[in-house]
Amino acid sequence: MSDELFSLLQEIVRIPSVNPMGRDVQGDIYLETKINDWLDNWFNELGVEYRRQTLELGRDNVIAIVPGSVAPEDGGKVLMLEAHQDTVPIDGMTIDPFDPVMKDGLMYGRGSCDIKGGMACMLTAFKRLVTEQPDNVPTVVMACSVNEEYGMSGADIMPLLWQDTEQKWFAEPAGVIVAEPTMLDVVVAHKGVTRFLVDVTGKACHSSQPTLGQNAIYRMARIITVLEDYALNIVGTLNEHPLVSNPTLSVGMIGGGISINTVPDYCSIEVGRRVSPGESPAVAFDHIETHVRQALSSEEWVDDITFHKPTISKSGLNDDTNGAFAEYLSGVVQSAGHSGQRIGVPYGTDGQAFYRAGVPTVVFGPGSIDQAHTKDEWIELQQLEAAADLYYQMILQFGA
């Protein structure tokens, strides 16, 4: 199985599926179009029923299904495996991102760790289910989503496949396993995020006479100072979760001005707020805006500040509905001699979409998040071998 698994992952890594991340970029390495077609062909050759669910041009969720021993209408269970097709950009990488070299027990390449490695393991377990045809198994859905890295919007529309009258294809899953690099631990809780732009206007003039204008960058400096204090002293006190670190805030990007000899009349920043499981991204956004406006209420230009609608607003994964499912999966992992600890993590995943749909959801996969998005991304081959077998055991032991 190992050689076939490794070859499968190499084949997937060679297919570029770079997420533009909101940038205006062109080229055949961008979007999931090529891997959409590859998955279409792979499922077709496997002989299973599959569909493409379009998010936008060139970006399709690709979903396949293998019927279980008991049909859902007769009380049979549905188990979903989910992995995203896209990767982060390749800027600054020190290796060939699409040449999946294997060396010293590692495989290199963009997506090898996040999360084409996990996808290859899930596809391997899915194919094994088709070829071995074991008894007493659930209906299994293999779902490959798009645009996880910049909005998780592909996963957001997947629940329509069991909720929507027109798109309904299969029964609501009894559980969803989302592939991400967790070092074979079972993630039961993670943070969500809201990201938004804040801008402030001023009045332009020649920089030789700055008193004739109003410097928007100076104004933004005041706003950033307020946000820095908020990040250091306030946001971390707003919520807590026993498995996940407290909420955080970061100002990640800034832009303003048109030339060095012009007093700038505009400045903009992008703010990211990580929300704890159970926190509302909308409430978090409103709290930040209210705090900034109150802190600067004495400034005559406070009404020149604009908080834009969030570009991303996603809740986290909470552990209030996945207890029994996580306990089962942890038992499968630990019985095979691996860690299988139930943990929380500070990043976000597609799991939020299925949690919001009311389905017990966990995150589990090979590799470490420490290697995700890195300049020489890699994954341990032993982690891949273990995960592929564990996904299969999770299917077998789940029952019909």
C-alpha positions as CSV (number, residue, x, y, z in Angstrom):
1,M,0.0,0.0,0.0
2,S,2.9,2.4,0.8
3,D,4.3,2.7,-2.7
4,E,0.8,3.3,-4.2
5,L,0.1,5.9,-1.5
6,F,3.3,7.7,-2.0
7,S,2.9,7.7,-5.8
8,L,-0.6,9.0,-5.4
9,L,0.5,11.9,-3.3
10,Q,3.4,12.7,-5.7
11,E,0.8,12.8,-8.5
12,I,-1.4,15.2,-6.6
13,V,1.5,17.5,-5.6
14,R,2.6,17.8,-9.2
15,I,-0.8,19.3,-10.0
16,P,-0.7,23.0,-9.1
17,S,-3.8,24.3,-7.2
18,V,-2.5,27.5,-5.7
19,N,-5.1,29.8,-4.1
20,P,-4.7,33.4,-5.3
21,M,-5.6,34.5,-1.7
22,G,-7.5,37.5,-3.1
23,R,-4.6,38.8,-5.2
24,D,-5.0,39.8,-8.8
25,V,-2.7,37.1,-10.3
26,Q,-2.8,35.1,-13.5
27,G,-1.3,31.8,-14.6
28,D,-2.1,28.1,-14.9
29,I,-0.8,27.3,-11.4
30,Y,-3.8,29.2,-9.8
31,L,-7.2,27.8,-8.8
32,E,-8.3,24.2,-8.4
33,T,-9.3,23.7,-12.1
34,K,-6.6,21.1,-12.9
35,I,-7.1,19.1,-9.7
36,N,-10.9,19.2,-10.2
37,D,-10.4,17.4,-13.5
38,W,-7.9,15.0,-12.0
39,L,-10.3,14.0,-9.2
40,D,-13.2,13.7,-11.8
41,N,-11.1,11.2,-13.7
42,W,-9.8,9.4,-10.6
43,F,-13.4,8.8,-9.3
44,N,-14.6,7.9,-12.8
45,E,-11.9,5.2,-13.1
46,L,-12.7,3.9,-9.7
47,G,-16.2,3.4,-10.8
48,V,-18.0,5.2,-8.0
49,E,-20.8,7.8,-8.2
50,Y,-19.5,11.3,-8.0
51,R,-20.5,14.9,-8.6
52,R,-19.0,18.4,-9.0
53,Q,-20.5,21.2,-7.0
54,T,-19.5,24.5,-8.4
55,L,-18.5,27.4,-6.2
56,E,-17.4,29.6,-9.1
57,L,-15.7,29.3,-12.5
58,G,-12.7,26.9,-12.2
59,R,-13.5,26.0,-8.7
60,D,-15.6,22.8,-8.1
61,N,-16.0,20.8,-4.9
62,V,-15.7,17.2,-6.1
63,I,-17.6,14.6,-4.0
64,A,-17.9,10.8,-4.4
65,I,-19.9,8.3,-2.5
66,V,-19.8,4.5,-1.8
67,P,-23.0,3.0,-0.5
68,G,-22.9,1.3,2.9
69,S,-24.2,-2.1,4.0
70,V,-27.4,-0.5,5.1
71,A,-29.1,2.2,3.1
72,P,-29.6,5.5,4.9
73,E,-33.4,5.3,4.4
74,D,-33.3,2.0,6.3
75,G,-31.4,3.5,9.2
76,G,-27.8,3.2,7.8
77,K,-25.2,5.7,8.8
78,V,-23.3,8.2,6.6
79,L,-19.6,9.0,7.3
80,M,-17.9,11.9,5.5
81,L,-14.2,12.3,4.8
82,E,-13.3,15.9,3.8
83,A,-10.0,17.4,2.5
84,H,-9.4,20.7,0.6
85,Q,-7.8,20.8,-2.8
86,D,-6.1,24.2,-2.7
87,T,-2.7,25.2,-1.4
88,V,-1.2,28.5,-0.2
89,P,1.0,30.4,-2.7
90,I,4.6,29.3,-3.5
91,D,6.3,32.7,-3.2
92,G,9.7,32.4,-1.4
93,M,9.9,28.6,-1.5
94,T,13.4,27.2,-1.5
95,I,12.4,23.9,-3.2
96,D,10.6,23.2,-6.4
97,P,7.0,23.3,-5.1
98,F,5.7,20.9,-7.7
99,D,8.5,18.3,-7.6
100,P,7.6,15.9,-4.8
101,V,11.1,14.6,-3.9
102,M,11.3,11.8,-1.4
103,K,14.4,11.8,0.8
104,D,15.3,10.6,4.3
105,G,11.8,9.5,5.1
106,L,10.2,12.8,4.0
107,M,8.2,14.0,0.9
108,Y,8.7,17.6,-0.1
109,G,6.4,19.9,-2.1
110,R,3.7,22.5,-1.8
111,G,0.7,20.8,-0.3
112,S,2.5,17.7,0.8
113,C,1.6,18.5,4.4
114,D,-1.3,20.9,4.0
115,I,-3.3,19.0,2.9
116,K,-2.7,16.9,-0.1
117,G,-1.0,14.4,2.1
118,G,-4.2,14.0,4.1
119,M,-6.2,13.9,0.9
120,A,-4.0,11.1,-0.5
121,C,-4.5,9.1,2.7
122,M,-8.3,9.6,2.5
123,L,-8.4,8.6,-1.2
124,T,-6.4,5.5,-0.4
125,A,-8.8,4.5,2.3
126,F,-11.7,5.2,0.0
127,K,-10.3,3.1,-2.8
128,R,-9.6,0.3,-0.4
129,L,-13.2,0.4,0.7
130,V,-14.3,0.0,-3.0
131,T,-11.9,-2.8,-3.8
132,E,-12.2,-4.9,-0.6
133,Q,-16.0,-4.4,-0.1
134,P,-16.1,-5.2,3.6
135,D,-19.3,-5.9,5.4
136,N,-21.1,-3.8,8.0
137,V,-19.8,-0.4,6.9
138,P,-21.4,3.0,6.6
139,T,-22.1,4.9,3.4
140,V,-18.9,6.9,2.9
141,V,-18.7,10.3,1.3
142,M,-15.3,11.5,0.0
143,A,-15.6,15.3,-0.2
144,C,-12.8,17.4,-1.8
145,S,-13.4,21.1,-1.2
146,V,-12.1,24.3,-2.8
147,N,-11.0,27.7,-1.4
148,E,-10.2,26.6,2.1
149,E,-7.1,28.7,2.4
150,Y,-9.0,32.0,1.7
151,G,-12.4,31.8,3.1
152,M,-13.5,28.1,3.4
153,S,-16.3,28.9,1.1
154,G,-16.2,25.5,-0.7
155,A,-17.0,23.7,2.5
156,D,-19.7,26.2,3.3
157,I,-21.9,25.0,0.4
158,M,-21.3,21.3,1.0
159,P,-24.2,20.9,3.6
160,L,-26.6,21.8,0.7
161,L,-26.0,18.2,-0.5
162,W,-28.1,16.9,2.4
163,Q,-30.1,20.1,3.4
164,D,-31.2,21.7,0.1
165,T,-34.3,20.4,-1.7
166,E,-32.8,20.8,-5.1
167,Q,-29.2,19.7,-4.4
168,K,-30.0,16.9,-1.9
169,W,-28.0,13.8,-2.7
170,F,-27.4,11.9,0.5
171,A,-28.6,11.8,4.1
172,E,-27.0,14.0,6.8
173,P,-23.7,12.5,7.9
174,A,-23.5,11.0,11.4
175,G,-20.0,12.5,11.5
176,V,-17.4,14.4,9.5
177,I,-13.6,13.9,9.6
178,V,-11.7,16.9,8.2
179,A,-8.2,16.3,7.0
180,E,-5.6,18.7,8.4
181,P,-2.1,18.1,9.8
182,T,-2.7,17.1,13.4
183,M,0.1,14.6,14.1
184,L,-2.6,11.9,14.4
185,D,-4.3,13.7,17.3
186,V,-8.0,14.3,17.2
187,V,-8.8,18.0,17.1
188,V,-12.2,18.6,18.8
189,A,-12.1,22.4,19.0
190,H,-10.4,25.2,17.1
191,K,-10.7,29.0,16.6
192,G,-12.6,30.9,14.0
193,V,-11.7,34.2,12.4
194,T,-13.0,37.6,11.2
195,R,-10.9,39.7,8.9
196,F,-11.8,43.2,7.9
197,L,-10.4,46.5,6.5
198,V,-10.4,49.8,8.4
199,D,-9.7,53.0,6.6
200,V,-9.5,56.7,7.5
201,T,-9.5,59.7,5.3
202,G,-7.7,63.0,5.6
203,K,-6.9,66.0,3.3
204,A,-4.2,66.0,0.7
205,C,-1.8,68.9,0.1
206,H,1.8,69.5,-0.8
207,S,4.2,68.1,1.8
208,S,6.0,71.4,1.9
209,Q,3.0,72.9,3.6
210,P,1.6,69.9,5.7
211,T,-0.5,72.2,8.0
212,L,-2.8,72.8,5.0
213,G,-3.8,69.2,5.0
214,Q,-4.8,66.4,7.3
215,N,-2.4,63.4,7.3
216,A,-4.4,60.2,7.2
217,I,-1.4,58.1,8.1
218,Y,-1.0,60.0,11.4
219,R,-4.7,59.4,12.0
220,M,-4.2,55.7,11.3
221,A,-1.3,55.6,13.7
222,R,-3.7,56.7,16.5
223,I,-6.1,53.9,15.5
224,I,-3.4,51.3,15.5
225,T,-2.2,52.4,18.9
226,V,-5.8,51.8,20.2
227,L,-5.9,48.4,18.5
228,E,-2.5,47.5,20.0
229,D,-3.7,48.2,23.5
230,Y,-6.9,46.3,22.7
231,A,-4.8,43.3,21.5
232,L,-2.5,43.4,24.5
233,N,-5.0,44.1,27.3
234,I,-8.6,43.5,26.3
235,V,-9.2,40.8,23.6
236,G,-7.7,38.0,25.6
237,T,-10.1,38.6,28.5
238,L,-13.3,38.4,26.4
239,N,-13.5,34.6,26.1
240,E,-11.8,31.4,27.1
241,H,-11.9,27.7,26.2
242,P,-10.1,24.9,28.1
243,L,-8.6,23.5,24.9
244,V,-7.9,26.6,22.9
245,S,-5.8,29.7,23.6
246,N,-7.7,32.9,24.3
247,P,-8.9,35.2,21.5
248,T,-6.3,37.4,19.7
249,L,-6.1,40.4,17.4
250,S,-3.5,41.4,14.9
251,V,-3.0,44.2,12.4
252,G,-1.4,42.5,9.4
253,M,-1.3,44.9,6.5
254,I,-1.2,48.7,6.0
255,G,-1.3,51.0,3.0
256,G,-1.7,54.7,2.3
257,G,-0.4,57.7,0.4
258,I,0.5,58.3,-3.2
259,S,3.9,60.0,-3.1
260,I,6.5,61.2,-0.6
261,N,5.7,64.8,-1.4
262,T,2.0,64.6,-0.9
263,V,0.3,64.6,2.5
264,P,-1.8,61.4,2.4
265,D,-5.5,61.7,2.3
266,Y,-6.2,58.0,2.8
267,C,-4.8,55.1,4.9
268,S,-6.1,51.5,5.3
269,I,-5.2,48.5,7.4
270,E,-6.3,44.9,7.5
271,V,-7.2,43.5,10.9
272,G,-7.5,39.8,11.9
273,R,-9.4,38.7,15.0
274,R,-9.2,35.0,16.0
275,V,-12.4,34.0,17.8
276,S,-12.7,31.3,20.4
277,P,-15.0,28.3,19.9
278,G,-18.4,29.5,20.8
279,E,-17.7,33.2,20.1
280,S,-19.6,35.0,17.4
281,P,-17.4,36.6,14.7
282,A,-20.0,39.3,14.2
283,V,-20.1,40.2,17.9
284,A,-16.3,40.3,17.9
285,F,-16.3,42.7,15.0
286,D,-18.8,45.0,16.5
287,H,-16.9,45.1,19.8
288,I,-13.7,46.2,18.1
289,E,-15.5,49.0,16.2
290,T,-17.3,50.2,19.3
291,H,-14.0,50.2,21.3
292,V,-12.1,52.2,18.7
293,R,-14.8,54.8,18.2
294,Q,-15.2,55.3,22.0
295,A,-11.4,55.6,22.5
296,L,-11.2,58.3,19.8
297,S,-14.5,60.0,20.4
298,S,-12.8,63.3,21.3
299,E,-11.2,63.5,17.8
300,E,-13.1,65.6,15.3
301,W,-12.1,63.1,12.6
302,V,-13.6,60.0,14.3
303,D,-16.5,60.0,11.7
304,D,-13.9,59.7,8.9
305,I,-13.1,56.2,10.1
306,T,-14.7,53.3,8.2
307,F,-14.9,49.7,9.4
308,H,-15.7,47.7,6.3
309,K,-17.8,44.5,6.2
310,P,-15.6,41.6,7.0
311,T,-14.0,39.8,4.1
312,I,-14.0,36.6,6.1
313,S,-16.2,35.8,9.0
314,K,-16.1,32.2,10.2
315,S,-16.9,30.7,13.6
316,G,-14.7,28.1,15.2
317,L,-15.3,24.4,15.9
318,N,-16.6,23.8,19.4
319,D,-16.5,20.5,21.3
320,D,-20.1,20.7,22.6
321,T,-21.5,18.3,20.0
322,N,-18.7,16.0,19.0
323,G,-17.9,14.3,22.2
324,A,-19.0,10.7,21.4
325,F,-17.7,10.8,17.9
326,A,-14.3,12.1,19.0
327,E,-14.1,9.5,21.8
328,Y,-14.7,6.8,19.2
329,L,-12.1,8.1,16.8
330,S,-9.6,8.6,19.6
331,G,-10.1,5.0,20.6
332,V,-9.4,3.8,17.0
333,V,-6.2,5.8,16.9
334,Q,-4.9,4.8,20.3
335,S,-5.7,1.1,19.8
336,A,-3.3,1.2,16.8
337,G,-0.6,2.6,19.0
338,H,-0.7,6.3,18.1
339,S,-1.3,9.4,20.2
340,G,-5.0,10.1,19.4
341,Q,-5.2,12.7,22.1
342,R,-8.3,15.0,22.0
343,I,-6.9,18.5,21.6
344,G,-7.8,22.1,20.6
345,V,-5.8,24.2,18.1
346,P,-5.6,28.0,17.4
347,Y,-6.1,27.9,13.6
348,G,-9.3,27.4,11.6
349,T,-10.5,24.6,9.2
350,D,-13.3,23.6,7.0
351,G,-14.7,21.9,10.1
352,Q,-16.5,25.0,11.0
353,A,-18.9,24.6,8.1
354,F,-20.1,21.1,9.2
355,Y,-20.2,22.1,12.9
356,R,-22.5,25.0,12.0
357,A,-24.7,22.5,10.0
358,G,-25.2,20.5,13.2
359,V,-23.0,17.5,12.3
360,P,-20.5,16.1,14.8
361,T,-17.1,17.0,13.4
362,V,-13.5,16.5,14.2
363,V,-10.2,17.3,12.5
364,F,-7.6,14.6,12.0
365,G,-4.7,13.9,9.7
366,P,-1.0,13.2,9.1
367,G,1.8,15.7,9.5
368,S,2.5,18.7,11.7
369,I,1.0,22.2,11.2
370,D,4.6,23.4,11.8
371,Q,5.5,22.3,8.3
372,A,2.3,23.8,6.7
373,H,2.9,26.8,4.4
374,T,6.7,26.7,4.9
375,K,9.3,27.5,2.3
376,D,10.4,23.8,2.1
377,E,7.1,22.1,3.0
378,W,7.4,18.4,3.8
379,I,5.6,15.5,5.5
380,E,6.9,12.3,7.1
381,L,6.2,9.2,5.1
382,Q,5.5,7.2,8.3
383,Q,2.7,9.7,9.2
384,L,1.1,9.1,5.7
385,E,1.2,5.3,6.1
386,A,-0.4,5.5,9.5
387,A,-3.1,7.9,8.5
388,A,-4.2,6.0,5.5
389,D,-4.7,2.9,7.6
390,L,-6.4,4.8,10.4
391,Y,-8.9,6.4,8.1
392,Y,-9.8,2.9,6.8
393,Q,-10.1,1.5,10.3
394,M,-12.3,4.5,11.3
395,I,-14.6,3.5,8.4
396,L,-14.6,-0.2,9.3
397,Q,-15.2,0.2,13.0
398,F,-17.9,2.9,12.6
399,G,-20.4,0.2,11.6
400,A,-23.4,0.4,9.3
